[in-house]
Amino acid sequence: MKELAPDHPEWTQEELFRAVLEGDQAALAGLGMEGLTKLVMASHAGVTTDEFAESVAQWLRTARHPRFNRPYTELAYQPMLELLHYLRANGFRTYIVSGGGVGFMRVFAEAVYGIPPEQVVGSSLETKFELRDGEPVLVRIPEIDFINDKAGKPVGIHKFIGRRPIAAFGNSDGDLQMLQWVTAGSGLRFGLLVHHTDGDREYAYDRESHVGRLDQALDEAAERGWTVVSMKDDWKVVFGDGK
Amino acid sequence: MKELAPDHPEWTQEELFRAVLEGDQAALAGLGMEGLTKLVMASHAGVTTDEFAESVAQWLRTARHPRFNRPYTELAYQPMLELLHYLRANGFRTYIVSGGGVGFMRVFAEAVYGIPPEQVVGSSLETKFELRDGEPVLVRIPEIDFINDKAGKPVGIHKFIGRRPIAAFGNSDGDLQMLQWVTAGSGLRFGLLVHHTDGDREYAYDRESHVGRLDQALDEAAERGWTVVSMKDDWKVVFGDGK
């Protein structure tokens, strides 16, 4: 928001945006879903898809995680990277199915996870085709096209992939319906949950967390035969050296 | 519609459906977009995605084209199949980008065109995740999700593939914006239009046709450097022997 603000003088007229630009943490914490949506629409729409991808790339080149003091692109879990590599080496095609915005994820998914743009399924805004001075562009408009979370995940997988995967991996209740749908298919199926249990090396949270809550999926894991991995007990390394 | 009618006694109460079931050609010709949409919603929604795929497969096994007296799956253009094969043999990934329903196309695209489900971009109805007696299913609901035609085609390509193709092939004004967007990208680009000029072996139509009109795209082909192929003059074979 801060980087985009110089192009948006009208933002200073709005209390919500002013609070964000002044780094008012209390205001940020109290945003709620409506306020968050407003922020995303303001900062992620109104530009062409190419411009948006460039601004994401620019942000990723410079932003660092405040606690781990690394670029976000170096915070992929090492065991996840090894799993993706292992699956691909054995003839699987791997996808990311994220609640995050697909236009954001696609910018770095190939470099970080080895997953090309067409194998990223995510949430999206509407886009609109336009001729600008005769030049065809796709413009991001401030309307939600698709929310790829919870019951939306199997819908998104069906929409983009058109067939049912045979394995799915999640870490929150946002992945519950995806795991149900994937593991209910015929033949051998595999479902796995990563349980964030490591407050030292990463974070520890589950049933009470406001973000990434893992509750119902944890209850269903046992009865449905999903593997539960404890980050603290089962992962030798959390973040690798990026190689 | 006729095959589904026994499960839908309520259709006999509706004039539109009755006309269709009685094969009333005049009524069919006068349907208009609203009537057609109503037919598609009635016949393509209300079932699970698996049930729909099965009913498409069943229809394809038995239906024959009235003029060519062949199954529809044996009516792919031979030069198109050869082109797809040639592109794939040279490291390209090939996609179908159709105005037709993606849930319909995906059932036969792999067998007929060698294009797997995840490489079919098309129009779609909304689907909804449900647990039916504990069994997770995706149900097709009678609301349009996306129309992959005209200005929707570049939008659909961006949505599903997330990058700009370097070559595109079309045969109607429904492909105009796709061709504009694809061939406006940087580097070498290729655009091609098939002109249906062969009333003997297939059909002859262009600027005045109500279905598959080719008018504005034909005008732009010259100025934008798109290749125009005449089916009559340039295609030695239209329909092959299916091998």
HADDOCK unambig.tbl for C-alpha pairs under 7 A between the chains (distance, minus, plus):
assign (segid A and resid 117 and name CA) (segid B and resid 161 and name CA) 6.48 0.50 0.50
assign (segid A and resid 117 and name CA) (segid B and resid 162 and name CA) 5.34 0.50 0.50
assign (segid A and resid 117 and name CA) (segid B and resid 163 and name CA) 6.95 0.50 0.50
assign (segid A and resid 118 and name CA) (segid B and resid 160 and name CA) 6.21 0.50 0.50
assign (segid A and resid 118 and name CA) (segid B and resid 161 and name CA) 4.23 0.50 0.50
assign (segid A and resid 118 and name CA) (segid B and resid 162 and name CA) 5.58 0.50 0.50
assign (segid A and resid 127 and name CA) (segid B and resid 155 and name CA) 6.38 0.50 0.50
assign (segid A and resid 128 and name CA) (segid B and resid 155 and name CA) 6.59 0.50 0.50
assign (segid A and resid 129 and name CA) (segid B and resid 151 and name CA) 5.74 0.50 0.50
assign (segid A and resid 129 and name CA) (segid B and resid 154 and name CA) 6.98 0.50 0.50
assign (segid A and resid 129 and name CA) (segid B and resid 155 and name CA) 6.56 0.50 0.50
assign (segid A and resid 136 and name CA) (segid B and resid 180 and name CA) 6.54 0.50 0.50
assign (segid A and resid 136 and name CA) (segid B and resid 181 and name CA) 5.37 0.50 0.50
assign (segid A and resid 136 and name CA) (segid B and resid 184 and name CA) 7.00 0.50 0.50
assign (segid A and resid 151 and name CA) (segid B and resid 129 and name CA) 5.73 0.50 0.50
assign (segid A and resid 154 and name CA) (segid B and resid 129 and name CA) 6.99 0.50 0.50
assign (segid A and resid 155 and name CA) (segid B and resid 127 and name CA) 6.38 0.50 0.50
assign (segid A and resid 155 and name CA) (segid B and resid 128 and name CA) 6.60 0.50 0.50
assign (segid A and resid 155 and name CA) (segid B and resid 129 and name CA) 6.57 0.50 0.50
assign (segid A and resid 160 and name CA) (segid B and resid 118 and name CA) 6.21 0.50 0.50
assign (segid A and resid 160 and name CA) (segid B and resid 160 and name CA) 6.19 0.50 0.50
assign (segid A and resid 161 and name CA) (segid B and resid 117 and name CA) 6.48 0.50 0.50
assign (segid A and resid 161 and name CA) (segid B and resid 118 and name CA) 4.24 0.50 0.50
assign (segid A and resid 162 and name CA) (segid B and resid 117 and name CA) 5.33 0.50 0.50
assign (segid A and resid 162 and name CA) (segid B and resid 118 and name CA) 5.59 0.50 0.50
assign (segid A and resid 163 and name CA) (segid B and resid 117 and name CA) 6.94 0.50 0.50
assign (segid A and resid 180 and name CA) (segid B and resid 136 and name CA) 6.54 0.50 0.50
assign (segid A and resid 181 and name CA) (segid B and resid 136 and name CA) 5.37 0.50 0.50
